[in-house]
Amino acid sequence: MSQSAFSEIFHSYRVAFENFLDSHTLSVLSERSALELFEAMKYSLVAGGKRLRPVLALAAYGGFQADSTNALLLGSSLECIHTYSLIHDDLPSMDNDDFRRGMPTLHKKFSEATAILAGDALNSFAFYFLSFVQAENGDVSLYKDLLGILHTGSGAPGMVSGQIYDLQMQRENLVQSGNAEDRVAMVQLTHRLKTGALIKASLLMGNRLRKDWKKRENYLSKYGEDLGLLFQITDDILDVEGTQESLGKTPGKDLKSGKTTYPALFGMDRCKEMVQELQKNLISLSSNFVFTPEEKIFFQELPIYIGQRKN
């Protein structure tokens, strides 16, 4: 296995999505939005980021096939949801962040009201993009399944409830209260929903486009859950050890705001051990659903990439 080969695959998926974002996604947003609203949405959408969720959808679909338009539409849907969540997460009523990806947050660049409305619009557009997906071979349940997966990952069953739990833990300063077992359970539940649910949904949505999707669904579901946990633990580590230059946002805010994080509960040494354990588990798990050399490289090297990232 080779990280350089993985980087090439990841980069090719990311570039394909960026091109689709520029040529199709932004056009749809522009045609159906007030000018200021579109400019606000575009500001956050084109600000960069790893495009992890669209990349995961493409990878689970099987990479580039005769026509990857459906998978790229799913990528647009997922990136709209992810971007809206970041916009709202940065608001003064939430995390109150001034910077995102090295730029002023949307409510700082425009206004708090515009940021709320831009997030609302992106959330709605995410579901609208699913209407462009073309069902093949009379797959009448495709739209129902895609809508269900996206709602479960991004709505009240997933990301939104995770955000509520996060605010609740911060309000109640869970690090200093309750017994250790309850604290761990609450943190795990919070991040499984807030971070992991949309990562899992990205894999399941891309996989749902395949003819053999049922064979891979359970394995990808477990892979997505563990990958989300790996992503969050790494994120918590970076909040302690990262810099504003590398992160593109203010480090150390979790500790200052009293958030309950994995380092706060387990300590940094144990967190880094957990990263290594999850990486091994994910590499082993991937052998159950990868069928091509490209899939093997991507899904076995992805945990290493996530655990070693610096932003």
Disulfide bonds with the S-S distance in Angstrom:
none
